[in-house]
């Protein structure tokens, strides 16, 4: 490997290192505690939560309307990184909504407003080096169900921009599965009764 290729590969992997925390269930576990963490001394107070109706609207509109997304995010910029739970732990950000529906114009607008790039949006936008770096760290990334259970392969297939990622995933032997069931775990004592 020549020096330039080594430096490029190293820089790509270093830039993707934070992805391991997002893609690895072992690194992303939260402490099981009912006691909230103590506030840091001299930390400014947190602002109130974003209004749920605006969060749901931003995520919902990110499936279909750049114009409506722009209105919402221009009015409340933090909506670019909002997250909505559609139920049963089916979490989705506006960027992920755009990713699984092929809304590359919506995705690029959200990224310009500070949305956090994730592997699903990277696949849809054809950012092959991002996807390759993530899979170098966590080879099972294509098996992770995204919002609504849509896979990485599904997101890559949604836009012409995603074709290089789609072709590369298929060449890697990623099975043509476009949606997976979300791994919902029922809280103890709330499991549905068998029919």
Residue pairs with C-beta under 8 A, 6 or more apart in sequence:
1 9
12 129
12 130
12 132
12 133
13 133
13 136
13 137
15 133
16 130
16 133
16 134
16 136
16 137
17 137
19 119
19 133
19 134
19 137
19 138
20 27
20 137
20 138
21 27
21 28
22 28
22 118
22 119
23 119
23 134
23 137
23 138
23 141
23 144
24 138
50 76
50 78
50 79
50 82
54 72
54 76
54 79
54 82
55 79
55 82
55 83
55 84
56 84
57 68
57 72
58 69
58 72
58 73
58 76
58 79
58 82
58 84
58 94
59 82
59 83
59 84
59 92
59 93
59 94
59 97
60 84
60 97
61 68
61 69
61 72
61 94
62 69
62 94
62 95
62 97
62 98
62 103
62 106
62 110
63 97
63 98
63 101
63 103
64 101
64 103
65 106
66 103
66 105
66 106
66 109
69 94
69 106
69 109
69 110
70 109
72 79
73 79
73 80
73 94
73 109
73 110
73 113
77 113
77 114
79 94
80 94
80 95
80 110
80 113
80 114
80 115
81 93
81 114
81 115
81 116
82 93
82 94
83 91
83 92
83 93
84 91
84 92
84 93
85 91
86 92
86 147
86 148
88 182
88 184
89 182
89 184
90 147
90 148
90 149
90 182
91 147
92 147
92 148
93 115
93 116
93 118
93 147
94 106
94 110
94 115
95 107
95 110
95 111
95 115
95 116
95 117
95 118
95 120
95 121
96 118
96 120
96 121
96 146
96 147
97 103
97 106
97 147
98 104
98 106
98 107
98 110
98 121
98 124
99 107
99 118
99 120
99 121
99 123
99 124
99 125
99 146
99 155
99 158
100 120
100 124
100 146
100 147
100 148
100 150
100 154
100 155
100 158
101 158
102 124
102 158
102 159
104 124
104 125
104 159
104 161
107 115
107 121
107 124
107 125
108 125
111 117
111 121
115 121
117 127
117 130
119 130
119 131
119 134
119 141
119 152
120 146
120 147
120 150
120 152
120 155
121 155
122 130
122 131
122 134
122 165
123 131
123 152
123 153
123 155
123 156
123 162
123 165
123 166
123 169
124 155
124 156
124 158
124 159
124 161
124 162
124 165
125 159
125 161
125 162
126 156
126 159
126 161
126 162
126 163
126 164
126 165
127 165
128 164
128 165
128 168
131 141
131 152
131 156
131 165
131 168
131 169
132 168
134 141
135 141
135 142
135 172
141 152
142 151
142 152
142 153
142 169
142 174
143 151
143 180
144 151
144 152
145 151
145 179
145 180
145 181
145 182
145 183
146 152
146 154
146 155
148 179
148 182
149 179
149 180
149 181
149 182
150 178
150 179
151 177
151 178
151 179
151 180
152 169
152 174
153 166
153 169
153 170
153 174
153 176
153 177
153 178
154 178
154 179
155 162
156 162
156 163
156 165
156 166
156 169
157 166
157 178
170 176
186 192
